[in-house]
Amino acid sequence: MALQCNQLLLKVSDLKVARDFYVVKLGLEIIENHPRMFAIRAGDVRFSISEGSKPKEESDEDSAVTIMLRTSDLDHAVAELNSRGVEFDGEIHTAPGFMRFISLRDPDRNQLYLTEYLRDPLMPV
């Protein structure tokens, strides 16, 4: 049996704010749009986003969701997203021999990482 991930469901507290963040600021493509949900494409993964979550407190650093978004040029992506008003949590870090990454949060304080892999992340070490 070969399992694959091709869809994730993310519940948010404010659909309009989430749509602005994921579509306008991050530039992800909407593939389905309804009054109570929308779906976006991130590579080969569909993110279905719907209301149903309470906003996290500013002091709450734990996130039930962590999303890793891959790019081929991290420096360029950070500069472009900064120009769209995206704020990052600090600087770019490196996991030697694996990836470069920078952290950010969506409007519901869910953790996201923008990553540039230095090797194929699916290959055994």
Buried (B, 14 or more C-beta within 10 A) or exposed (E): EEEEEEEEEBBBBBBEBBBBBBBEBBEBEEEEEEEEBBBBEBEEBBBBBBBEBEEBEEEEEEBEBEBBBBBEEBEEBBEEBEEEEBEBEEEBEEEEEEBBBBBBBBBBBBBBBBBBBEEEEEEEE
